[in-house]
Amino acid sequence: MIINQWYLACVLDELNHQNPLKKKICGEEIVIFKTKSGEVGALENRCCHRNVNLSLGYVQDENIKCGYHGWEYNCDGKCVLIPSLPDDERIPSSARIKKYTVEVKYKSVWVWIGDEEKTDHTLIPPMHEMDEYPMVYNYHFLNADLQLVAESLFDAYHINHVHRNSIKGMMGALKDERMDFNVHVSENSITGSYFRDNDRSLFEKVYFGFNKKVETHFGFWFPNISKLDIRFKKRHMVIYEHYYQVDENTVSMCQITLWKNILDLFPPFAKWFMLRKSLAIVSEDIEFLENNKKVKEETGKKDLLIKSDEVTFEFLKLWKRKTMPHESLVEREN
């Protein structure tokens, strides 16, 4: 489990003023709720009275109420009401549960997993499209390798093959399947760009433009955010993927698709179309991501990378640098 990181727990639209949301992030059971005044809280998903999940309860004004005996907790994890407690008795000081640090940003709820004193707000990358563009999102749970899930979105070479029936020419094509990548690596991220050929149908060219190349940008922010950014002449589409380890065998992945000036005269149809496309694309990816883990576990074989996998090489170097102990890295380099 990769801790001391921000994880996107949910999109803000998923929360209402009554029903809490249950999440499991990096093995930790969490309940997320929104109070009547709009404050968002994240607590361990447990009532300290009889140890049942708080997610079975509901939100009562500024608190979350346990559905078993009605104990109420505020956003700091402190029990503030016990209905059965006599008037002359105080709530025990031990009646408190773990609170998680929360950041509401880009219309999403981020939860810090790890040591609270190490909280670093700069680790949430800029994602301004989520504040400005229409969007659709969907969640998936995979029996796959987290590292490969992280790389999948910006792996340019798989699109022509895995998504040959769903994407087709919409995002442009890699005709010769050999790309010139412009890659920038920083301490916590990889960003870059390349061009696809404008290999679309006549209808798509009329709508998206007749320019010969499609400008494509990508990004990865360790350990849980990938981005694909397709820039047409007058239109723009961005895909974010947020992922994390749920437990030892399961990865949660949320794909968020955003757009500007695409089907903007028909917003309901645009959302339906984008969600339909997104679900089709993700289902195609999942088949290969889960198969990769299965085959590796059965055979013990490692990936064979070649020179054109230059973005993968940079990604793997960053991943190893961030996940391997410093001593192990020194030994490998020597």
C-alpha positions as a printed Julia matrix, in Angstrom:
334×3 Matrix{Float64}:
   0.0     0.0     0.0
   1.37    3.42   -0.96
   0.62    5.84    1.87
   1.31    9.5     2.69
  -0.62   10.45   -0.42
  -3.88   12.15   -1.4
  -6.48    9.84   -2.91
  -9.58   10.93   -4.77
 -12.28    9.24   -2.72
 -15.32   10.43   -4.64
 -16.77   13.11   -6.87
 -18.6    15.75   -4.85
 -21.87   14.99   -6.68
 -21.9    11.54   -5.08
 -22.54   13.03   -1.65
 -25.91   14.25   -0.41
 -27.11   15.49    2.98
 -28.53   12.16    4.11
 -26.61    9.12    2.94
 -22.94    8.49    3.8
 -20.55    6.89    1.32
 -18.5     3.77    2.07
 -14.95    3.5     0.72
 -11.96    1.23    1.22
  -8.65    2.9     0.33
  -5.29    1.21    0.83
  -6.91   -1.31    3.14
  -8.58    1.33    5.35
 -12.37    1.3     5.77
 -13.62    4.9     5.53
 -17.02    6.59    5.65
 -17.43    9.93    3.86
 -20.38   12.25    4.5
 -21.6    15.78    3.83
 -23.29   17.74    6.59
 -26.3    20.02    6.3
 -24.0    23.07    6.2
 -21.92   21.5     3.41
 -18.85   20.39    5.41
 -17.34   17.1     4.25
 -16.05   14.62    6.81
 -14.12   11.36    6.47
 -13.94    8.97    9.44
 -13.05    5.37   10.04
 -16.13    3.37    9.15
 -16.82    2.14   12.68
 -18.97    3.13   15.63
 -16.9     2.66   18.78
 -20.01    1.55   20.73
 -20.75   -1.88   19.2
 -18.33   -1.81   16.28
 -20.72   -1.65   13.34
 -20.14    0.34   10.16
 -21.2     3.98   10.34
 -22.03    3.75    6.65
 -25.13    1.79    7.71
 -26.4     4.96    9.36
 -27.29    8.4     8.02
 -26.38   12.09    8.27
 -28.2    14.09   10.95
 -27.62   17.83   10.49
 -23.89   18.31   11.22
 -23.16   14.75   12.36
 -23.2    11.18   11.15
 -25.54    8.96   13.15
 -24.92    5.26   13.74
 -27.86    3.25   12.45
 -27.65    0.73   15.35
 -28.06    2.78   18.55
 -28.04    6.36   17.28
 -24.62    7.52   18.5
 -23.61   10.66   16.61
 -20.11   11.75   15.52
 -18.96   15.11   14.22
 -16.45   15.63   11.4
 -13.58   15.41   13.91
 -14.55   11.86   14.86
 -15.78   12.85   18.33
 -19.0    11.33   19.66
 -21.29   14.27   20.47
 -24.56   12.5    21.26
 -25.57    9.21   22.88
 -29.38    9.05   22.98
 -29.51    6.51   25.82
 -27.04    8.37   28.06
 -28.6     9.74   31.28
 -28.67   13.52   31.53
 -26.29   13.57   34.48
 -23.55   11.59   32.72
 -20.92   12.84   30.3
 -19.96   11.23   27.03
 -16.75    9.21   27.66
 -13.63   10.93   26.32
 -12.69    7.63   24.66
 -15.83    7.79   22.52
 -14.0     8.94   19.43
 -12.85    7.4    16.14
 -10.13    8.15   13.63
 -10.57   11.26   11.52
  -9.03   11.62    8.05
  -7.78   14.89    6.61
 -10.01   15.99    3.74
  -9.49   18.41    0.87
 -12.41   19.41   -1.37
 -10.9    20.42   -4.68
 -11.79   20.14   -8.37
 -15.38   19.12   -7.48
 -13.96   16.06   -5.73
 -13.23   14.83   -2.22
  -9.6    13.97   -1.54
  -8.56   11.97    1.53
  -5.04   11.9     2.95
  -3.92    8.34    3.69
  -0.92    8.18    6.01
   0.67   10.26    8.72
  -1.35   13.42    9.3
   1.74   15.46   10.13
   3.11   14.66    6.65
   0.08   16.11    4.85
   1.27   17.94    1.74
  -1.37   19.89   -0.18
   0.99   20.45   -3.11
   0.74   16.76   -4.05
  -2.7    17.29   -5.63
  -1.85   18.21   -9.25
  -3.63   20.95  -11.23
  -6.82   19.55  -12.74
  -8.68   22.73  -13.68
 -10.77   21.04  -16.37
 -12.74   19.35  -13.59
 -13.93   22.77  -12.41
 -14.78   24.05  -15.87
 -15.9    21.24  -18.23
 -18.91   18.9   -18.32
 -17.97   15.42  -17.15
 -19.0    11.83  -16.68
 -17.33    9.28  -14.41
 -17.43    5.56  -13.67
 -15.83    3.2   -11.14
 -14.26   -0.19  -11.73
 -12.65   -2.81   -9.48
  -9.86   -4.83  -11.05
  -7.78   -7.84  -10.1
  -4.79   -6.21  -11.74
  -1.33   -4.83  -11.06
  -1.51   -1.23   -9.78
   1.62   -0.23  -11.69
   0.2    -1.35  -15.04
  -3.16    0.29  -14.32
  -1.29    3.54  -13.68
   0.46    3.35  -17.05
  -2.46    2.16  -19.16
  -4.1     5.5   -19.97
  -1.01    7.13  -21.48
   0.3     3.99  -23.24
  -0.03    5.33  -26.8
   0.76    2.11  -28.62
  -2.1     0.02  -27.27
  -4.88    2.29  -28.61
  -4.79    1.07  -32.23
  -5.2    -2.51  -31.06
  -7.12   -2.73  -27.79
  -9.53    0.06  -28.79
  -9.74   -0.58  -32.52
 -13.54   -0.99  -32.35
 -14.47    1.63  -29.73
 -12.27    4.66  -30.36
 -11.56    3.98  -34.04
 -10.34    7.3   -35.51
 -11.95    9.65  -33.01
  -8.72   10.42  -31.16
  -6.53   10.11  -34.22
  -4.45    7.12  -35.28
  -0.84    5.95  -35.05
  -0.48    5.03  -38.71
   3.14    3.96  -38.6
   2.99    3.06  -34.88
   6.27    4.87  -34.27
   6.01    8.09  -32.33
   8.27   10.98  -31.41
   7.53   11.66  -27.77
   8.37   14.87  -25.95
   8.77   13.75  -22.33
   9.43   15.74  -19.15
  10.17   14.0   -15.85
  10.01   15.73  -12.45
  10.26   14.49   -8.88
   6.67   13.23   -8.73
   5.38   13.25  -12.29
   5.82   12.58  -15.99
   4.26   14.83  -18.6
   4.66   14.82  -22.35
   3.14   15.18  -25.78
   3.08   13.69  -29.26
   0.99   13.9   -32.44
  -1.5    11.43  -33.89
  -2.57   11.34  -37.53
  -6.0    12.78  -38.3
  -7.33    9.47  -39.61
 -11.05   10.02  -39.1
 -14.19    9.6   -41.13
 -15.34   12.51  -43.27
 -18.08   13.33  -40.75
 -15.56   13.42  -37.88
 -13.19   15.61  -39.92
 -15.98   18.07  -40.64
 -16.81   18.23  -36.93
 -13.33   18.03  -35.34
 -11.28   19.68  -38.09
  -9.24   18.77  -41.15
  -5.84   19.4   -39.54
  -3.38   16.65  -40.44
  -2.25   16.0   -36.87
  -4.01   15.66  -33.52
  -2.07   17.21  -30.63
  -2.02   14.77  -27.71
  -0.71   15.42  -24.19
  -0.37   12.98  -21.33
   0.59   12.99  -17.68
   1.17   10.78  -14.65
   1.36   11.99  -11.05
   2.67    9.42   -8.63
   1.05    7.21   -7.48
  -2.56    7.54   -8.5
  -3.42    9.95  -11.33
  -3.04    9.62  -15.1
  -4.19   12.01  -17.8
  -4.83   11.89  -21.54
  -5.44   15.27  -23.18
  -6.58   15.42  -26.83
  -6.62   18.86  -28.43
  -8.57   19.37  -31.62
  -8.68   22.63  -33.56
 -11.66   24.06  -31.66
 -12.54   21.24  -29.31
 -10.93   19.61  -26.31
 -11.28   16.27  -24.54
  -9.55   15.19  -21.33
  -9.57   11.82  -19.57
  -8.36   11.38  -16.0
  -7.95    8.07  -14.23
  -7.67    7.83  -10.45
  -6.7     4.5    -8.93
  -5.56    2.95   -5.69
  -5.1    -0.38   -4.0
  -8.27   -1.45   -2.18
  -6.65   -4.56   -0.71
  -3.9    -6.95   -1.74
  -5.85   -8.26   -4.74
  -8.08   -5.41   -5.86
  -7.47   -2.05   -7.52
 -10.16    0.63   -7.65
 -10.14    2.84  -10.74
 -12.31    5.86  -11.44
 -12.27    7.19  -14.99
 -13.41   10.79  -15.5
 -14.08   12.09  -19.01
 -14.35   15.83  -19.64
 -14.92   17.85  -22.8
 -15.27   21.34  -24.21
 -17.19   22.37  -27.36
 -18.2    18.77  -28.1
 -21.95   18.19  -28.6
 -22.48   21.3   -26.47
 -25.87   22.01  -28.09
 -27.17   18.69  -26.71
 -25.84   18.34  -23.12
 -27.92   15.27  -22.09
 -26.95   13.44  -25.28
 -23.3    14.48  -24.82
 -23.23   12.94  -21.32
 -24.92    9.76  -22.54
 -22.53    9.45  -25.49
 -19.38   10.15  -23.45
 -20.37    7.74  -20.68
 -21.17    5.03  -23.22
 -17.8     5.5   -24.95
 -15.96    5.62  -21.63
 -17.5     2.37  -20.38
 -16.67    0.61  -23.65
 -13.06    1.81  -23.58
 -12.51    0.84  -19.94
 -14.0    -2.62  -20.41
 -11.5    -3.26  -23.22
  -8.6    -2.12  -21.01
  -9.7    -4.21  -18.04
  -9.61   -7.44  -20.04
  -5.9    -6.96  -20.82
  -4.93   -5.49  -17.43
  -6.38   -8.46  -15.56
  -4.99  -10.93  -18.09
  -1.48   -9.45  -17.65
  -1.53  -10.18  -13.91
  -2.97  -13.67  -14.41
  -0.33  -14.71  -16.96
   2.54  -13.3   -14.89
   1.35  -15.15  -11.79
   1.01  -18.41  -13.73
   4.3   -18.22  -15.64
   6.55  -15.99  -13.52
   7.63  -14.23  -16.73
   8.61  -10.55  -16.84
   7.78   -7.96  -19.48
  10.13   -7.65  -22.48
  10.5    -3.96  -23.28
  12.04   -2.51  -26.44
  13.5     0.85  -27.46
  10.17    2.34  -28.56
   8.83    1.84  -25.02
  10.65    5.01  -23.96
   7.7     6.46  -22.04
   7.32    3.15  -20.19
  11.02    3.22  -19.26
  10.66    6.72  -17.77
   7.51    5.69  -15.94
   9.17    2.59  -14.45
  12.19    4.58  -13.31
   9.94    7.07  -11.53
   7.8     4.31  -10.0
  10.84    2.44   -8.68
  12.41    5.63   -7.36
   9.27    6.42   -5.37
   8.46    2.92   -4.11
  11.85    1.26   -3.49
  13.89    2.04   -0.36
  16.86    4.33   -1.07
  19.34    1.6    -0.09
  17.84   -0.81   -2.62
  18.08    1.77   -5.39
  21.75    2.38   -4.65
  22.45   -1.35   -4.79
  20.65   -1.68   -8.15
  22.53    1.26   -9.65
  25.86   -0.18   -8.51
